[in-house]
Amino acid sequence: MSITFRQLRLFLALADTGSVSSAARAMHVTQPTASMQLREVSASVGLPLYEVIGRKVFLTDAGRQLARTARAIVDEWERFGQQVNAMQGLTRGRLRVAVVSTAKYFVPRLLGDFCARHPEIEISLEVLNRDGVVQRLRENRDDLYVMSQPPADIDLEDRTFLDNPLVLIAAADHPLAQRQRLALKALQGDRFILRERGSGTRLAIDRHFAQHGFEPGLKLELGSNEAIKEAVAGHLGVAIVSRHALKDSELGQDLCVLPVSGFPIRSQWHLVHPRAKQLSPIATVFREHLLRSAAQA
């Protein structure tokens, strides 16, 4: 097979974006040029690598295998470039981090401090639900991943670095807001507004409810912390959210934390990557920065 490194990067851009035109823009070439180059890659492999259905690109089995191979080659090349920069006393390159949506409340601040120390590093931050982050983790798309419930079926290098207490919130004028202590069963008649199934917060909540033999009488599922907080403030029910998702200005004005027995639910944030993955110098420096910053918080 005769495939150039630039063609590999173009095919990887196609796999990542799902669009020939988007891949062309990412590689700064015209769409006709990208289409021609991709046809040459398919011809060189000797098998169809993708098909287009309704303007959306879907990789074949051979295409998915080529994408994995191309990603490994590109990652190794970028790692070599970072090692050369380190030998020259420079700190340049790209850091790719994927985080679950609740982590967006604190990870950007840690990234900002890191960027201030290393201004020449390019940062790519993906904020997704847990399923999206786990999928990227399976595909080895990023350097590091932040989540509260890592998957058990992937061999991971896993470091816990920050507490993630889950608190039970209600509207500030909830009838039980002034109570000093509450049993969970006192809220049996309230509607519980929960994150979608599969989210890290929902997994922890379901496990806590099962341990205490509690089943909410009414449920409402919403896909974001912001929507949940608005629903609680609008008296649609009570909810359980990460303390990191609550601003101090929201407490007392629109929301309150109910003093329910068994809360907060103890949880932690995890910084993970596949155990077999060799971290780039920049990813290694950022991991140590994140762990050090969390220890000092």
Secondary structure as a PSIPRED ss2 file (coil, helix, strand):
# PSIPRED VFORMAT (PSIPRED V4.0)

   1 M C   1.000  0.000  0.000
   2 S C   1.000  0.000  0.000
   3 I C   1.000  0.000  0.000
   4 T C   1.000  0.000  0.000
   5 F H   0.000  1.000  0.000
   6 R H   0.000  1.000  0.000
   7 Q H   0.000  1.000  0.000
   8 L H   0.000  1.000  0.000
   9 R H   0.000  1.000  0.000
  10 L H   0.000  1.000  0.000
  11 F H   0.000  1.000  0.000
  12 L H   0.000  1.000  0.000
  13 A H   0.000  1.000  0.000
  14 L H   0.000  1.000  0.000
  15 A H   0.000  1.000  0.000
  16 D H   0.000  1.000  0.000
  17 T H   0.000  1.000  0.000
  18 G C   1.000  0.000  0.000
  19 S C   1.000  0.000  0.000
  20 V H   0.000  1.000  0.000
  21 S H   0.000  1.000  0.000
  22 S H   0.000  1.000  0.000
  23 A H   0.000  1.000  0.000
  24 A H   0.000  1.000  0.000
  25 R H   0.000  1.000  0.000
  26 A H   0.000  1.000  0.000
  27 M H   0.000  1.000  0.000
  28 H C   1.000  0.000  0.000
  29 V C   1.000  0.000  0.000
  30 T C   1.000  0.000  0.000
  31 Q H   0.000  1.000  0.000
  32 P H   0.000  1.000  0.000
  33 T H   0.000  1.000  0.000
  34 A H   0.000  1.000  0.000
  35 S H   0.000  1.000  0.000
  36 M H   0.000  1.000  0.000
  37 Q H   0.000  1.000  0.000
  38 L H   0.000  1.000  0.000
  39 R H   0.000  1.000  0.000
  40 E H   0.000  1.000  0.000
  41 V H   0.000  1.000  0.000
  42 S H   0.000  1.000  0.000
  43 A H   0.000  1.000  0.000
  44 S H   0.000  1.000  0.000
  45 V H   0.000  1.000  0.000
  46 G C   1.000  0.000  0.000
  47 L C   1.000  0.000  0.000
  48 P C   1.000  0.000  0.000
  49 L C   1.000  0.000  0.000
  50 Y E   0.000  0.000  1.000
  51 E E   0.000  0.000  1.000
  52 V E   0.000  0.000  1.000
  53 I E   0.000  0.000  1.000
  54 G C   1.000  0.000  0.000
  55 R C   1.000  0.000  0.000
  56 K E   0.000  0.000  1.000
  57 V E   0.000  0.000  1.000
  58 F E   0.000  0.000  1.000
  59 L E   0.000  0.000  1.000
  60 T C   1.000  0.000  0.000
  61 D H   0.000  1.000  0.000
  62 A H   0.000  1.000  0.000
  63 G H   0.000  1.000  0.000
  64 R H   0.000  1.000  0.000
  65 Q H   0.000  1.000  0.000
  66 L H   0.000  1.000  0.000
  67 A H   0.000  1.000  0.000
  68 R H   0.000  1.000  0.000
  69 T H   0.000  1.000  0.000
  70 A H   0.000  1.000  0.000
  71 R H   0.000  1.000  0.000
  72 A H   0.000  1.000  0.000
  73 I H   0.000  1.000  0.000
  74 V H   0.000  1.000  0.000
  75 D H   0.000  1.000  0.000
  76 E H   0.000  1.000  0.000
  77 W H   0.000  1.000  0.000
  78 E H   0.000  1.000  0.000
  79 R H   0.000  1.000  0.000
  80 F H   0.000  1.000  0.000
  81 G H   0.000  1.000  0.000
  82 Q H   0.000  1.000  0.000
  83 Q H   0.000  1.000  0.000
  84 V H   0.000  1.000  0.000
  85 N H   0.000  1.000  0.000
  86 A H   0.000  1.000  0.000
  87 M H   0.000  1.000  0.000
  88 Q C   1.000  0.000  0.000
  89 G C   1.000  0.000  0.000
  90 L C   1.000  0.000  0.000
  91 T C   1.000  0.000  0.000
  92 R C   1.000  0.000  0.000
  93 G E   0.000  0.000  1.000
  94 R E   0.000  0.000  1.000
  95 L E   0.000  0.000  1.000
  96 R E   0.000  0.000  1.000
  97 V E   0.000  0.000  1.000
  98 A E   0.000  0.000  1.000
  99 V E   0.000  0.000  1.000
 100 V E   0.000  0.000  1.000
 101 S H   0.000  1.000  0.000
 102 T H   0.000  1.000  0.000
 103 A H   0.000  1.000  0.000
 104 K H   0.000  1.000  0.000
 105 Y H   0.000  1.000  0.000
 106 F C   1.000  0.000  0.000
 107 V H   0.000  1.000  0.000
 108 P H   0.000  1.000  0.000
 109 R H   0.000  1.000  0.000
 110 L H   0.000  1.000  0.000
 111 L H   0.000  1.000  0.000
 112 G H   0.000  1.000  0.000
 113 D H   0.000  1.000  0.000
 114 F H   0.000  1.000  0.000
 115 C H   0.000  1.000  0.000
 116 A H   0.000  1.000  0.000
 117 R H   0.000  1.000  0.000
 118 H C   1.000  0.000  0.000
 119 P C   1.000  0.000  0.000
 120 E C   1.000  0.000  0.000
 121 I E   0.000  0.000  1.000
 122 E E   0.000  0.000  1.000
 123 I E   0.000  0.000  1.000
 124 S E   0.000  0.000  1.000
 125 L E   0.000  0.000  1.000
 126 E E   0.000  0.000  1.000
 127 V E   0.000  0.000  1.000
 128 L E   0.000  0.000  1.000
 129 N C   1.000  0.000  0.000
 130 R H   0.000  1.000  0.000
 131 D H   0.000  1.000  0.000
 132 G H   0.000  1.000  0.000
 133 V H   0.000  1.000  0.000
 134 V H   0.000  1.000  0.000
 135 Q H   0.000  1.000  0.000
 136 R H   0.000  1.000  0.000
 137 L H   0.000  1.000  0.000
 138 R H   0.000  1.000  0.000
 139 E C   1.000  0.000  0.000
 140 N C   1.000  0.000  0.000
 141 R C   1.000  0.000  0.000
 142 D C   1.000  0.000  0.000
 143 D C   1.000  0.000  0.000
 144 L E   0.000  0.000  1.000
 145 Y E   0.000  0.000  1.000
 146 V E   0.000  0.000  1.000
 147 M E   0.000  0.000  1.000
 148 S C   1.000  0.000  0.000
 149 Q C   1.000  0.000  0.000
 150 P C   1.000  0.000  0.000
 151 P C   1.000  0.000  0.000
 152 A C   1.000  0.000  0.000
 153 D C   1.000  0.000  0.000
 154 I C   1.000  0.000  0.000
 155 D C   1.000  0.000  0.000
 156 L E   0.000  0.000  1.000
 157 E E   0.000  0.000  1.000
 158 D E   0.000  0.000  1.000
 159 R E   0.000  0.000  1.000
 160 T E   0.000  0.000  1.000
 161 F E   0.000  0.000  1.000
 162 L E   0.000  0.000  1.000
 163 D E   0.000  0.000  1.000
 164 N C   1.000  0.000  0.000
 165 P C   1.000  0.000  0.000
 166 L E   0.000  0.000  1.000
 167 V E   0.000  0.000  1.000
 168 L E   0.000  0.000  1.000
 169 I E   0.000  0.000  1.000
 170 A E   0.000  0.000  1.000
 171 A E   0.000  0.000  1.000
 172 A C   1.000  0.000  0.000
 173 D C   1.000  0.000  0.000
 174 H C   1.000  0.000  0.000
 175 P C   1.000  0.000  0.000
 176 L C   1.000  0.000  0.000
 177 A C   1.000  0.000  0.000
 178 Q C   1.000  0.000  0.000
 179 R C   1.000  0.000  0.000
 180 Q C   1.000  0.000  0.000
 181 R C   1.000  0.000  0.000
 182 L E   0.000  0.000  1.000
 183 A C   1.000  0.000  0.000
 184 L H   0.000  1.000  0.000
 185 K H   0.000  1.000  0.000
 186 A H   0.000  1.000  0.000
 187 L H   0.000  1.000  0.000
 188 Q C   1.000  0.000  0.000
 189 G C   1.000  0.000  0.000
 190 D C   1.000  0.000  0.000
 191 R E   0.000  0.000  1.000
 192 F E   0.000  0.000  1.000
 193 I E   0.000  0.000  1.000
 194 L E   0.000  0.000  1.000
 195 R E   0.000  0.000  1.000
 196 E C   1.000  0.000  0.000
 197 R C   1.000  0.000  0.000
 198 G C   1.000  0.000  0.000
 199 S C   1.000  0.000  0.000
 200 G H   0.000  1.000  0.000
 201 T H   0.000  1.000  0.000
 202 R H   0.000  1.000  0.000
 203 L H   0.000  1.000  0.000
 204 A H   0.000  1.000  0.000
 205 I H   0.000  1.000  0.000
 206 D H   0.000  1.000  0.000
 207 R H   0.000  1.000  0.000
 208 H H   0.000  1.000  0.000
 209 F H   0.000  1.000  0.000
 210 A H   0.000  1.000  0.000
 211 Q H   0.000  1.000  0.000
 212 H C   1.000  0.000  0.000
 213 G C   1.000  0.000  0.000
 214 F C   1.000  0.000  0.000
 215 E C   1.000  0.000  0.000
 216 P C   1.000  0.000  0.000
 217 G C   1.000  0.000  0.000
 218 L E   0.000  0.000  1.000
 219 K E   0.000  0.000  1.000
 220 L E   0.000  0.000  1.000
 221 E E   0.000  0.000  1.000
 222 L E   0.000  0.000  1.000
 223 G C   1.000  0.000  0.000
 224 S C   1.000  0.000  0.000
 225 N H   0.000  1.000  0.000
 226 E H   0.000  1.000  0.000
 227 A H   0.000  1.000  0.000
 228 I H   0.000  1.000  0.000
 229 K H   0.000  1.000  0.000
 230 E H   0.000  1.000  0.000
 231 A H   0.000  1.000  0.000
 232 V H   0.000  1.000  0.000
 233 A H   0.000  1.000  0.000
 234 G C   1.000  0.000  0.000
 235 H C   1.000  0.000  0.000
 236 L C   1.000  0.000  0.000
 237 G C   1.000  0.000  0.000
 238 V E   0.000  0.000  1.000
 239 A E   0.000  0.000  1.000
 240 I E   0.000  0.000  1.000
 241 V E   0.000  0.000  1.000
 242 S E   0.000  0.000  1.000
 243 R H   0.000  1.000  0.000
 244 H H   0.000  1.000  0.000
 245 A H   0.000  1.000  0.000
 246 L C   1.000  0.000  0.000
 247 K C   1.000  0.000  0.000
 248 D C   1.000  0.000  0.000
 249 S C   1.000  0.000  0.000
 250 E C   1.000  0.000  0.000
 251 L E   0.000  0.000  1.000
 252 G C   1.000  0.000  0.000
 253 Q C   1.000  0.000  0.000
 254 D C   1.000  0.000  0.000
 255 L E   0.000  0.000  1.000
 256 C E   0.000  0.000  1.000
 257 V E   0.000  0.000  1.000
 258 L C   1.000  0.000  0.000
 259 P C   1.000  0.000  0.000
 260 V E   0.000  0.000  1.000
 261 S C   1.000  0.000  0.000
 262 G C   1.000  0.000  0.000
 263 F C   1.000  0.000  0.000
 264 P C   1.000  0.000  0.000
 265 I E   0.000  0.000  1.000
 266 R C   1.000  0.000  0.000
 267 S C   1.000  0.000  0.000
 268 Q E   0.000  0.000  1.000
 269 W E   0.000  0.000  1.000
 270 H E   0.000  0.000  1.000
 271 L E   0.000  0.000  1.000
 272 V E   0.000  0.000  1.000
 273 H E   0.000  0.000  1.000
 274 P E   0.000  0.000  1.000
 275 R C   1.000  0.000  0.000
 276 A C   1.000  0.000  0.000
 277 K C   1.000  0.000  0.000
 278 Q C   1.000  0.000  0.000
 279 L C   1.000  0.000  0.000
 280 S C   1.000  0.000  0.000
 281 P H   0.000  1.000  0.000
 282 I H   0.000  1.000  0.000
 283 A H   0.000  1.000  0.000
 284 T H   0.000  1.000  0.000
 285 V H   0.000  1.000  0.000
 286 F H   0.000  1.000  0.000
 287 R H   0.000  1.000  0.000
 288 E H   0.000  1.000  0.000
 289 H H   0.000  1.000  0.000
 290 L H   0.000  1.000  0.000
 291 L H   0.000  1.000  0.000
 292 R H   0.000  1.000  0.000
 293 S H   0.000  1.000  0.000
 294 A H   0.000  1.000  0.000
 295 A H   0.000  1.000  0.000
 296 Q H   0.000  1.000  0.000
 297 A C   1.000  0.000  0.000
